[in-house]
Amino acid sequence: MKHKLLILTIPVLLITGVDLKMMIQSLLIIQNVSSYNIRTYVLL
């Protein structure tokens, strides 16, 4: 589901003219959050 959402949101962001740097930062934040969630699941 997450990959589908990313594929759908990227063209929308490009069309709306969102800064690429902001997009990359948000993607990195999403990756950090997901890896953090995986770590917490492993600890649980």
C-alpha positions as CSV (number, residue, x, y, z in Angstrom):
1,M,0.0,0.0,0.0
2,K,2.8,2.5,0.9
3,H,4.5,2.0,-2.4
4,K,1.3,2.6,-4.3
5,L,0.6,5.8,-2.2
6,L,4.1,7.1,-3.0
7,I,3.7,6.4,-6.7
8,L,0.4,8.3,-6.7
9,T,1.6,11.2,-4.6
10,I,4.9,11.9,-6.5
11,P,3.2,13.0,-9.8
12,V,0.7,15.1,-7.8
13,L,3.5,16.9,-6.0
14,L,5.3,17.5,-9.3
15,I,2.1,18.9,-10.8
16,T,1.5,21.2,-7.8
17,G,5.1,22.4,-8.0
18,V,6.3,21.3,-4.6
19,D,10.0,21.8,-4.1
20,L,12.0,18.7,-4.9
21,K,14.2,19.2,-1.8
22,M,11.1,19.1,0.5
23,M,9.8,16.0,-1.3
24,I,13.2,14.2,-0.8
25,Q,13.3,15.3,2.9
26,S,9.8,14.0,3.5
27,L,10.7,10.7,1.8
28,L,13.8,10.3,4.0
29,I,11.6,11.1,7.0
30,I,9.2,8.4,6.0
31,Q,12.0,5.9,5.5
32,N,13.5,6.8,9.0
33,V,10.0,6.4,10.6
34,S,9.4,3.0,8.9
35,S,12.8,1.7,9.9
36,Y,12.2,3.0,13.5
37,N,8.9,1.2,13.5
38,I,10.5,-2.0,12.3
39,R,13.1,-1.7,15.2
40,T,10.4,-1.2,17.8
41,Y,8.5,-4.3,16.4
42,V,11.7,-6.3,16.7
43,L,12.1,-5.2,20.3
44,L,8.5,-6.1,21.1
